[in-house]
Amino acid sequence: MSAPTGRRRAVAKALTALLPLAPYADMEKIRADAGAVHMKTLPPSIAVWLATIAHIRHAHTDYEKLLAEGYDRDSARFFVIEQTNNVLTRWRATRLLDDEDEA
């Protein structure tokens, strides 16, 4: 078993464990993002969590709109925590985002 294949398998397992009911298209995007070069040094579960939060933030919340309206990144992230958690809850995530998370 090569490292990339093992890594892909570990990412897929972490993704399924974190997001049992996420739609396939979202899971595929998160899987690709978690496998990105800048995530390679992170444990698979952390890479999946960070990729999940980033994906939800950009694709399923008002984050981009808030940035366009002039909010700084940290403020925009704060204002979409509830929207992010609503998506995580719909997908039956085993973890939610709180305002202490640095994701």
A tleap script that builds the chain and sets N, CA, C and O, in Angstrom:
source leaprc.protein.ff14SB
mol = sequence {
  NMET SER ALA PRO THR GLY ARG ARG ARG ALA
  VAL ALA LYS ALA LEU THR ALA LEU LEU PRO
  LEU ALA PRO TYR ALA ASP MET GLU LYS ILE
  ARG ALA ASP ALA GLY ALA VAL HIE MET LYS
  THR LEU PRO PRO SER ILE ALA VAL TRP LEU
  ALA THR ILE ALA HIE ILE ARG HIE ALA HIE
  THR ASP TYR GLU LYS LEU LEU ALA GLU GLY
  TYR ASP ARG ASP SER ALA ARG PHE PHE VAL
  ILE GLU GLN THR ASN ASN VAL LEU THR ARG
  TRP ARG ALA THR ARG LEU LEU ASP ASP GLU
  ASP GLU CALA
}
set mol.1.N position { 0.842 -1.178 0.000 }
set mol.1.CA position { 0.000 0.000 0.000 }
set mol.1.C position { 0.887 1.241 0.000 }
set mol.1.O position { 1.746 1.399 0.868 }
set mol.2.N position { 0.679 2.100 -0.957 }
set mol.2.CA position { 1.473 3.320 -1.015 }
set mol.2.C position { 0.908 4.355 -0.055 }
set mol.2.O position { -0.257 4.295 0.337 }
set mol.3.N position { 1.746 5.289 0.309 }
set mol.3.CA position { 1.318 6.333 1.246 }
set mol.3.C position { 0.135 7.144 0.704 }
set mol.3.O position { -0.825 7.380 1.438 }
set mol.4.N position { 0.181 7.580 -0.577 }
set mol.4.CA position { -0.962 8.355 -1.075 }
set mol.4.C position { -2.281 7.568 -1.005 }
set mol.4.O position { -3.320 8.121 -0.645 }
set mol.5.N position { -2.229 6.279 -1.350 }
set mol.5.CA position { -3.442 5.467 -1.292 }
set mol.5.C position { -3.910 5.314 0.148 }
set mol.5.O position { -5.106 5.408 0.426 }
set mol.6.N position { -2.986 5.083 1.055 }
set mol.6.CA position { -3.323 4.979 2.471 }
set mol.6.C position { -3.883 6.281 2.994 }
set mol.6.O position { -4.834 6.288 3.776 }
set mol.7.N position { -3.301 7.372 2.570 }
set mol.7.CA position { -3.777 8.699 2.982 }
set mol.7.C position { -5.192 8.931 2.452 }
set mol.7.O position { -6.065 9.394 3.186 }
set mol.8.N position { -5.414 8.610 1.183 }
set mol.8.CA position { -6.754 8.781 0.606 }
set mol.8.C position { -7.785 7.953 1.358 }
set mol.8.O position { -8.897 8.411 1.619 }
set mol.9.N position { -7.401 6.727 1.704 }
set mol.9.CA position { -8.303 5.842 2.440 }
set mol.9.C position { -8.601 6.418 3.831 }
set mol.9.O position { -9.743 6.379 4.288 }
set mol.10.N position { -7.580 6.948 4.493 }
set mol.10.CA position { -7.753 7.532 5.823 }
set mol.10.C position { -8.634 8.790 5.760 }
set mol.10.O position { -9.464 9.013 6.642 }
set mol.11.N position { -8.451 9.599 4.725 }
set mol.11.CA position { -9.282 10.793 4.546 }
set mol.11.C position { -10.731 10.383 4.299 }
set mol.11.O position { -11.648 10.969 4.875 }
set mol.12.N position { -10.941 9.390 3.455 }
set mol.12.CA position { -12.300 8.919 3.171 }
set mol.12.C position { -12.974 8.387 4.438 }
set mol.12.O position { -14.153 8.649 4.676 }
set mol.13.N position { -12.233 7.653 5.233 }
set mol.13.CA position { -12.776 7.111 6.485 }
set mol.13.C position { -13.125 8.239 7.456 }
set mol.13.O position { -14.189 8.212 8.075 }
set mol.14.N position { -12.246 9.221 7.594 }
set mol.14.CA position { -12.497 10.358 8.485 }
set mol.14.C position { -13.700 11.168 8.011 }
set mol.14.O position { -14.485 11.654 8.825 }
set mol.15.N position { -13.842 11.310 6.709 }
set mol.15.CA position { -14.954 12.060 6.135 }
set mol.15.C position { -16.287 11.366 6.410 }
set mol.15.O position { -17.260 12.012 6.799 }
set mol.16.N position { -16.327 10.065 6.209 }
set mol.16.CA position { -17.540 9.285 6.470 }
set mol.16.C position { -17.897 9.322 7.951 }
set mol.16.O position { -19.072 9.402 8.307 }
set mol.17.N position { -16.888 9.264 8.809 }
set mol.17.CA position { -17.137 9.309 10.259 }
set mol.17.C position { -17.670 10.678 10.683 }
set mol.17.O position { -18.568 10.755 11.522 }
set mol.18.N position { -17.131 11.754 10.117 }
set mol.18.CA position { -17.536 13.102 10.502 }
set mol.18.C position { -18.896 13.482 9.930 }
set mol.18.O position { -19.710 14.098 10.617 }
set mol.19.N position { -19.145 13.118 8.679 }
set mol.19.CA position { -20.329 13.604 7.962 }
set mol.19.C position { -21.142 12.462 7.357 }
set mol.19.O position { -21.131 12.286 6.139 }
set mol.20.N position { -21.837 11.695 8.167 }
set mol.20.CA position { -22.555 10.532 7.637 }
set mol.20.C position { -23.602 10.844 6.573 }
set mol.20.O position { -23.848 10.006 5.706 }
set mol.21.N position { -24.226 12.022 6.610 }
set mol.21.CA position { -25.310 12.313 5.667 }
set mol.21.C position { -25.022 13.469 4.714 }
set mol.21.O position { -25.948 14.037 4.136 }
set mol.22.N position { -23.762 13.819 4.547 }
set mol.22.CA position { -23.438 14.905 3.611 }
set mol.22.C position { -23.723 14.458 2.177 }
set mol.22.O position { -23.502 13.298 1.831 }
set mol.23.N position { -24.213 15.376 1.345 }
set mol.23.CA position { -24.451 15.042 -0.062 }
set mol.23.C position { -23.144 14.658 -0.764 }
set mol.23.O position { -22.067 15.146 -0.420 }
set mol.24.N position { -23.268 13.787 -1.737 }
set mol.24.CA position { -22.102 13.261 -2.451 }
set mol.24.C position { -21.237 14.388 -3.041 }
set mol.24.O position { -20.014 14.364 -2.899 }
set mol.25.N position { -21.856 15.363 -3.694 }
set mol.25.CA position { -21.075 16.435 -4.335 }
set mol.25.C position { -20.263 17.215 -3.298 }
set mol.25.O position { -19.115 17.578 -3.552 }
set mol.26.N position { -20.853 17.471 -2.142 }
set mol.26.CA position { -20.129 18.167 -1.085 }
set mol.26.C position { -18.993 17.296 -0.556 }
set mol.26.O position { -17.882 17.776 -0.330 }
set mol.27.N position { -19.283 16.013 -0.361 }
set mol.27.CA position { -18.242 15.114 0.159 }
set mol.27.C position { -17.066 15.018 -0.806 }
set mol.27.O position { -15.914 14.973 -0.374 }
set mol.28.N position { -17.342 14.988 -2.095 }
set mol.28.CA position { -16.260 14.909 -3.083 }
set mol.28.C position { -15.383 16.165 -3.040 }
set mol.28.O position { -14.159 16.066 -3.127 }
set mol.29.N position { -15.990 17.328 -2.907 }
set mol.29.CA position { -15.221 18.582 -2.831 }
set mol.29.C position { -14.386 18.612 -1.555 }
set mol.29.O position { -13.216 18.993 -1.580 }
set mol.30.N position { -14.993 18.209 -0.439 }
set mol.30.CA position { -14.270 18.184 0.838 }
set mol.30.C position { -13.124 17.178 0.775 }
set mol.30.O position { -12.024 17.458 1.251 }
set mol.31.N position { -13.380 16.010 0.190 }
set mol.31.CA position { -12.338 14.981 0.060 }
set mol.31.C position { -11.161 15.522 -0.739 }
set mol.31.O position { -10.008 15.315 -0.361 }
set mol.32.N position { -11.442 16.210 -1.836 }
set mol.32.CA position { -10.372 16.779 -2.668 }
set mol.32.C position { -9.596 17.844 -1.887 }
set mol.32.O position { -8.366 17.880 -1.927 }
set mol.33.N position { -10.320 18.699 -1.184 }
set mol.33.CA position { -9.655 19.759 -0.420 }
set mol.33.C position { -8.811 19.183 0.716 }
set mol.33.O position { -7.714 19.673 0.984 }
set mol.34.N position { -9.314 18.152 1.380 }
set mol.34.CA position { -8.567 17.528 2.483 }
set mol.34.C position { -7.302 16.840 1.976 }
set mol.34.O position { -6.353 16.639 2.735 }
set mol.35.N position { -7.290 16.483 0.699 }
set mol.35.CA position { -6.123 15.839 0.104 }
set mol.35.C position { -5.140 16.800 -0.530 }
set mol.35.O position { -4.144 16.373 -1.113 }
set mol.36.N position { -5.409 18.098 -0.422 }
set mol.36.CA position { -4.541 19.105 -1.038 }
set mol.36.C position { -3.148 19.090 -0.404 }
set mol.36.O position { -2.979 18.673 0.742 }
set mol.37.N position { -2.180 19.540 -1.150 }
set mol.37.CA position { -0.777 19.521 -0.725 }
set mol.37.C position { -0.587 20.190 0.639 }
set mol.37.O position { 0.131 19.665 1.490 }
set mol.38.N position { -1.224 21.345 0.852 }
set mol.38.CA position { -1.017 22.066 2.117 }
set mol.38.C position { -1.651 21.359 3.317 }
set mol.38.O position { -1.439 21.776 4.456 }
set mol.39.N position { -2.419 20.305 3.082 }
set mol.39.CA position { -3.045 19.547 4.176 }
set mol.39.C position { -2.286 18.250 4.483 }
set mol.39.O position { -2.590 17.572 5.465 }
set mol.40.N position { -1.313 17.909 3.657 }
set mol.40.CA position { -0.636 16.609 3.754 }
set mol.40.C position { 0.037 16.344 5.097 }
set mol.40.O position { 0.151 15.189 5.509 }
set mol.41.N position { 0.481 17.383 5.782 }
set mol.41.CA position { 1.186 17.174 7.052 }
set mol.41.C position { 0.229 17.021 8.236 }
set mol.41.O position { 0.650 16.668 9.337 }
set mol.42.N position { -1.046 17.286 8.009 }
set mol.42.CA position { -2.042 17.185 9.079 }
set mol.42.C position { -2.585 15.769 9.180 }
set mol.42.O position { -2.645 15.060 8.175 }
set mol.43.N position { -2.982 15.345 10.374 }
set mol.43.CA position { -3.682 14.060 10.478 }
set mol.43.C position { -4.954 14.119 9.636 }
set mol.43.O position { -5.573 15.179 9.539 }
set mol.44.N position { -5.356 13.005 9.027 }
set mol.44.CA position { -6.542 13.006 8.161 }
set mol.44.C position { -7.788 13.603 8.806 }
set mol.44.O position { -8.531 14.326 8.142 }
set mol.45.N position { -8.032 13.320 10.076 }
set mol.45.CA position { -9.244 13.836 10.716 }
set mol.45.C position { -9.227 15.366 10.805 }
set mol.45.O position { -10.271 16.004 10.669 }
set mol.46.N position { -8.065 15.950 11.028 }
set mol.46.CA position { -7.957 17.413 11.096 }
set mol.46.C position { -8.074 18.020 9.708 }
set mol.46.O position { -8.738 19.042 9.531 }
set mol.47.N position { -7.435 17.400 8.725 }
set mol.47.CA position { -7.541 17.888 7.347 }
set mol.47.C position { -9.000 17.862 6.888 }
set mol.47.O position { -9.458 18.798 6.231 }
set mol.48.N position { -9.720 16.813 7.223 }
set mol.48.CA position { -11.134 16.701 6.845 }
set mol.48.C position { -11.959 17.776 7.551 }
set mol.48.O position { -12.812 18.406 6.925 }
set mol.49.N position { -11.719 17.991 8.838 }
set mol.49.CA position { -12.464 19.010 9.574 }
set mol.49.C position { -12.233 20.398 8.976 }
set mol.49.O position { -13.189 21.137 8.742 }
set mol.50.N position { -10.980 20.755 8.730 }
set mol.50.CA position { -10.671 22.076 8.172 }
set mol.50.C position { -11.267 22.239 6.772 }
set mol.50.O position { -11.807 23.296 6.446 }
set mol.51.N position { -11.170 21.201 5.953 }
set mol.51.CA position { -11.733 21.254 4.601 }
set mol.51.C position { -13.261 21.359 4.656 }
set mol.51.O position { -13.871 22.058 3.847 }
set mol.52.N position { -13.867 20.660 5.611 }
set mol.52.CA position { -15.322 20.704 5.772 }
set mol.52.C position { -15.786 22.105 6.132 }
set mol.52.O position { -16.706 22.641 5.514 }
set mol.53.N position { -15.149 22.692 7.129 }
set mol.53.CA position { -15.555 24.027 7.577 }
set mol.53.C position { -15.352 25.047 6.462 }
set mol.53.O position { -16.218 25.891 6.230 }
set mol.54.N position { -14.233 24.978 5.781 }
set mol.54.CA position { -13.984 25.921 4.680 }
set mol.54.C position { -15.022 25.743 3.575 }
set mol.54.O position { -15.544 26.727 3.051 }
set mol.55.N position { -15.322 24.501 3.220 }
set mol.55.CA position { -16.298 24.246 2.155 }
set mol.55.C position { -17.674 24.782 2.539 }
set mol.55.O position { -18.310 25.492 1.760 }
set mol.56.N position { -18.126 24.444 3.731 }
set mol.56.CA position { -19.448 24.904 4.163 }
set mol.56.C position { -19.483 26.428 4.191 }
set mol.56.O position { -20.437 27.046 3.717 }
set mol.57.N position { -18.450 27.018 4.743 }
set mol.57.CA position { -18.392 28.479 4.869 }
set mol.57.C position { -18.535 29.150 3.502 }
set mol.57.O position { -19.287 30.113 3.355 }
set mol.58.N position { -17.818 28.641 2.515 }
set mol.58.CA position { -17.825 29.271 1.189 }
set mol.58.C position { -19.034 28.897 0.347 }
set mol.58.O position { -19.498 29.709 -0.453 }
set mol.59.N position { -19.552 27.686 0.508 }
set mol.59.CA position { -20.614 27.203 -0.377 }
set mol.59.C position { -22.020 27.260 0.220 }
set mol.59.O position { -23.004 27.245 -0.520 }
set mol.60.N position { -22.126 27.325 1.539 }
set mol.60.CA position { -23.454 27.188 2.158 }
set mol.60.C position { -23.797 28.284 3.168 }
set mol.60.O position { -24.785 28.159 3.892 }
set mol.61.N position { -23.008 29.346 3.229 }
set mol.61.CA position { -23.297 30.436 4.177 }
set mol.61.C position { -23.158 31.780 3.467 }
set mol.61.O position { -22.849 31.846 2.277 }
set mol.62.N position { -23.392 32.843 4.223 }
set mol.62.CA position { -23.255 34.206 3.696 }
set mol.62.C position { -21.827 34.735 3.799 }
set mol.62.O position { -21.604 35.935 3.638 }
set mol.63.N position { -20.863 33.865 4.061 }
set mol.63.CA position { -19.473 34.283 4.273 }
set mol.63.C position { -18.945 35.172 3.140 }
set mol.63.O position { -18.431 36.262 3.391 }
set mol.64.N position { -19.072 34.712 1.916 }
set mol.64.CA position { -18.554 35.478 0.766 }
set mol.64.C position { -19.244 36.834 0.663 }
set mol.64.O position { -18.600 37.838 0.358 }
set mol.65.N position { -20.552 36.865 0.916 }
set mol.65.CA position { -21.311 38.114 0.870 }
set mol.65.C position { -20.801 39.081 1.941 }
set mol.65.O position { -20.639 40.274 1.681 }
set mol.66.N position { -20.552 38.566 3.134 }
set mol.66.CA position { -20.042 39.413 4.216 }
set mol.66.C position { -18.673 39.992 3.868 }
set mol.66.O position { -18.403 41.163 4.136 }
set mol.67.N position { -17.816 39.171 3.273 }
set mol.67.CA position { -16.503 39.674 2.846 }
set mol.67.C position { -16.671 40.779 1.806 }
set mol.67.O position { -15.997 41.808 1.859 }
set mol.68.N position { -17.580 40.549 0.861 }
set mol.68.CA position { -17.819 41.537 -0.195 }
set mol.68.C position { -18.370 42.840 0.379 }
set mol.68.O position { -18.151 43.913 -0.183 }
set mol.69.N position { -19.087 42.743 1.499 }
set mol.69.CA position { -19.637 43.941 2.145 }
set mol.69.C position { -18.606 44.661 3.008 }
set mol.69.O position { -18.899 45.710 3.582 }
set mol.70.N position { -17.392 44.099 3.104 }
set mol.70.CA position { -16.323 44.779 3.811 }
set mol.70.C position { -15.972 44.232 5.181 }
set mol.70.O position { -15.099 44.769 5.862 }
set mol.71.N position { -16.652 43.158 5.593 }
set mol.71.CA position { -16.290 42.553 6.874 }
set mol.71.C position { -14.913 41.905 6.759 }
set mol.71.O position { -14.564 41.363 5.710 }
set mol.72.N position { -14.128 41.962 7.840 }
set mol.72.CA position { -12.857 41.259 7.823 }
set mol.72.C position { -13.132 39.758 7.997 }
set mol.72.O position { -14.225 39.357 8.397 }
set mol.73.N position { -12.143 38.961 7.696 }
set mol.73.CA position { -12.294 37.508 7.692 }
set mol.73.C position { -12.798 36.968 9.029 }
set mol.73.O position { -13.722 36.156 9.055 }
set mol.74.N position { -12.206 37.407 10.133 }
set mol.74.CA position { -12.606 36.892 11.441 }
set mol.74.C position { -14.043 37.262 11.784 }
set mol.74.O position { -14.779 36.438 12.328 }
set mol.75.N position { -14.447 38.475 11.476 }
set mol.75.CA position { -15.837 38.887 11.740 }
set mol.75.C position { -16.802 38.083 10.887 }
set mol.75.O position { -17.822 37.602 11.380 }
set mol.76.N position { -16.482 37.937 9.606 }
set mol.76.CA position { -17.355 37.164 8.717 }
set mol.76.C position { -17.471 35.726 9.207 }
set mol.76.O position { -18.560 35.152 9.194 }
set mol.77.N position { -16.364 35.146 9.634 }
set mol.77.CA position { -16.395 33.778 10.159 }
set mol.77.C position { -17.284 33.688 11.392 }
set mol.77.O position { -18.061 32.743 11.527 }
set mol.78.N position { -17.180 34.661 12.289 }
set mol.78.CA position { -18.001 34.668 13.491 }
set mol.78.C position { -19.488 34.702 13.130 }
set mol.78.O position { -20.289 33.969 13.710 }
set mol.79.N position { -19.845 35.544 12.186 }
set mol.79.CA position { -21.254 35.716 11.839 }
set mol.79.C position { -21.861 34.519 11.111 }
set mol.79.O position { -23.085 34.429 11.017 }
set mol.80.N position { -21.056 33.606 10.597 }
set mol.80.CA position { -21.623 32.433 9.905 }
set mol.80.C position { -21.498 31.142 10.723 }
set mol.80.O position { -21.755 30.059 10.196 }
set mol.81.N position { -21.109 31.237 11.998 }
set mol.81.CA position { -21.009 30.019 12.823 }
set mol.81.C position { -22.346 29.288 12.880 }
set mol.81.O position { -22.390 28.070 12.706 }
set mol.82.N position { -23.436 30.013 13.122 }
set mol.82.CA position { -24.745 29.360 13.228 }
set mol.82.C position { -25.144 28.706 11.909 }
set mol.82.O position { -25.630 27.575 11.908 }
set mol.83.N position { -24.946 29.396 10.789 }
set mol.83.CA position { -25.255 28.809 9.481 }
set mol.83.C position { -24.411 27.561 9.242 }
set mol.83.O position { -24.908 26.555 8.735 }
set mol.84.N position { -23.149 27.633 9.605 }
set mol.84.CA position { -22.241 26.489 9.441 }
set mol.84.C position { -22.737 25.311 10.261 }
set mol.84.O position { -22.799 24.187 9.761 }
set mol.85.N position { -23.087 25.555 11.506 }
set mol.85.CA position { -23.570 24.477 12.372 }
set mol.85.C position { -24.908 23.910 11.906 }
set mol.85.O position { -25.175 22.725 12.101 }
set mol.86.N position { -25.749 24.740 11.293 }
set mol.86.CA position { -27.004 24.226 10.735 }
set mol.86.C position { -26.731 23.205 9.641 }
set mol.86.O position { -27.398 22.173 9.568 }
set mol.87.N position { -25.749 23.494 8.790 }
set mol.87.CA position { -25.373 22.539 7.733 }
set mol.87.C position { -24.779 21.285 8.362 }
set mol.87.O position { -25.149 20.171 7.991 }
set mol.88.N position { -23.866 21.456 9.305 }
set mol.88.CA position { -23.263 20.299 9.979 }
set mol.88.C position { -24.342 19.431 10.625 }
set mol.88.O position { -24.268 18.204 10.563 }
set mol.89.N position { -25.331 20.049 11.237 }
set mol.89.CA position { -26.420 19.305 11.881 }
set mol.89.C position { -27.241 18.543 10.846 }
set mol.89.O position { -27.583 17.380 11.058 }
set mol.90.N position { -27.560 19.194 9.723 }
set mol.90.CA position { -28.306 18.510 8.643 }
set mol.90.C position { -27.547 17.286 8.141 }
set mol.90.O position { -28.147 16.270 7.791 }
set mol.91.N position { -26.239 17.394 8.110 }
set mol.91.CA position { -25.394 16.302 7.619 }
set mol.91.C position { -25.051 15.309 8.725 }
set mol.91.O position { -24.262 14.389 8.511 }
set mol.92.N position { -25.638 15.490 9.901 }
set mol.92.CA position { -25.429 14.621 11.067 }
set mol.92.C position { -23.952 14.538 11.460 }
set mol.92.O position { -23.443 13.471 11.801 }
set mol.93.N position { -23.282 15.685 11.403 }
set mol.93.CA position { -21.861 15.739 11.765 }
set mol.93.C position { -21.671 15.329 13.218 }
set mol.93.O position { -22.532 15.565 14.065 }
set mol.94.N position { -20.542 14.718 13.488 }
set mol.94.CA position { -20.218 14.281 14.847 }
set mol.94.C position { -19.543 15.386 15.642 }
set mol.94.O position { -19.155 15.183 16.793 }
set mol.95.N position { -19.403 16.552 15.030 }
set mol.95.CA position { -18.761 17.689 15.689 }
set mol.95.C position { -19.386 18.965 15.137 }
set mol.95.O position { -19.761 19.018 13.966 }
set mol.96.N position { -19.499 19.987 15.972 }
set mol.96.CA position { -19.972 21.288 15.524 }
set mol.96.C position { -18.871 22.325 15.743 }
set mol.96.O position { -17.917 22.098 16.488 }
set mol.97.N position { -19.028 23.453 15.084 }
set mol.97.CA position { -18.072 24.553 15.191 }
set mol.97.C position { -18.476 25.427 16.369 }
set mol.97.O position { -19.657 25.729 16.543 }
set mol.98.N position { -17.509 25.833 17.176 }
set mol.98.CA position { -17.828 26.812 18.217 }
set mol.98.C position { -16.965 28.041 18.024 }
set mol.98.O position { -16.002 28.014 17.258 }
set mol.99.N position { -17.305 29.118 18.715 }
set mol.99.CA position { -16.605 30.380 18.472 }
set mol.99.C position { -15.172 30.394 18.971 }
set mol.99.O position { -14.465 31.384 18.785 }
set mol.100.N position { -14.734 29.323 19.596 }
set mol.100.CA position { -13.336 29.210 20.014 }
set mol.100.C position { -12.475 28.534 18.942 }
set mol.100.O position { -11.248 28.626 18.985 }
set mol.101.N position { -13.111 27.856 17.984 }
set mol.101.CA position { -12.371 27.132 16.940 }
set mol.101.C position { -11.639 28.110 16.038 }
set mol.101.O position { -12.130 29.197 15.735 }
set mol.102.N position { -10.455 27.695 15.620 }
set mol.102.CA position { -9.636 28.513 14.723 }
set mol.102.C position { -9.832 28.141 13.262 }
set mol.102.O position { -9.137 28.676 12.399 }
set mol.103.N position { -10.745 27.255 12.965 }
set mol.103.CA position { -10.940 26.755 11.592 }
set mol.103.C position { -11.330 27.859 10.640 }
set mol.103.O position { -11.531 27.607 9.452 }
savepdb mol mol.pdb
quit
